[in-house]
Amino acid sequence: MNPVDTNGQSAPGIDRLFRANIRAMEGYTPGEQPQEGGFIKLNTNENPYPPSPRVVEAIEGAVRRGLQKYPDPLATAFRVAAGRVLGFDPDWILAGNGSDDILTICTRAFVGSGHCIRYPYPSYLLYGVLGKLQEARIEEIAFQPDWTLSEEFVRPREDLRLCYLPNPNSPSGTAIPLATIESMAERLSCPLVVDEAYADFAESNCLEAVRRNKRILVSRTLSKSYASAGLRFGYLVAHPDIIRQLRKVKDSYNCDALSIAGATAAIEDQAWRRENREKILATRRRLAEGLGQLGFAVVNSQANFVWCTHPARPAADLFAELKKRKILVRYMVYPRWGDGLRITVGTDAEIDTLLSETRRLV
Ligand SMILES: Cc1ncc(COP(=O)(O)O)c(C=O)c1O
């Protein structure tokens, strides 16, 4: 019997075949990716510019070489190139199918049933989903009003197995200084994964701390600062003793031949990354100032997006009105905390349109 009826609903009894934690949990809902064109898309923190032309050339070269063979399971070409750029030996680097894959590997490796996973709130919603897949206990530590973390984040807990710290954080765009992170890691008994998806837009990062403390792991992505979200490539920098264990957990061929070629070319083109960073930072300033002039409270961002609320206009209304005008921003509502708009830094022209349309709405 076909288990799916014509309405796409599960047939009776199918749900009970799933583990109880899967039945009970909500899956992660990614930001909207409209399939029809015409949107100014400022909702999922993509880079508005095309990647380095060397990325496209490298992918074309990989296609010409043929796809009939499996890719290198360890993405060696990328790890060698990244190691050279970042100043690490390649055995300190693990490649992944986007940094979501890296986070999945870490969670599966460190966290089992009944263990605890801790992360700040509000932050990246995927951490909780990954924890629930492992039947873990979830501990969300609320950010203080100034987006710092209290001592609660390092409170000892026997079942604690993994802490995530997105830095800069999403949705706030705020960052915790390196010295604070190192001191927190010293006091934690479990690994601390610093999720640096947005670190290339920040004033500092945690890479050097990885050398000083084996329990600090840094996760990075090519989706944002290398403008390659469609490629799906991320990586982890951690002590080789950590990487060796994590390799057992990853899928055999977690990165495909095209993404390895593209990502290697991307990380080799640091001149492109630096130039792109300067453009994004200049437009971020313009976006934050423009929103401020329209009466928004804008959090000081170190990422490629800003978090804002308006004292008079509910964020949900602004989101809906902008969407009608084909401008897509991210409306985020966090239970027990509040809501707001997270707006990605687009091109100057996109941000000018966003600001002029928003001016009519507030
Ligand atoms: C904090 C954070 N970490 C990780 C990711 C995942 O990035 P990717 O899987 O594209 O590398 C995102 C995506 O938006 C993010 O906001």
The ligand as an ORCA input file, in Angstrom:
! r2SCAN-3c Opt
* xyz 0 1
  C      24.701     31.511     12.714
  C      24.658     30.655     11.481
  N      25.400     29.552     11.452
  C      25.409     28.745     10.373
  C      24.640     29.037      9.262
  C      24.628     28.045      8.128
  O      25.321     28.432      7.034
  P      25.656     27.435      5.848
  O      25.051     26.084      6.154
  O      25.089     28.056      4.630
  O      27.151     27.343      5.825
  C      23.854     30.179      9.248
  C      23.027     30.488      8.058
  O      22.383     31.450      7.908
  C      23.867     31.015     10.388
  O      23.103     32.115     10.441
*
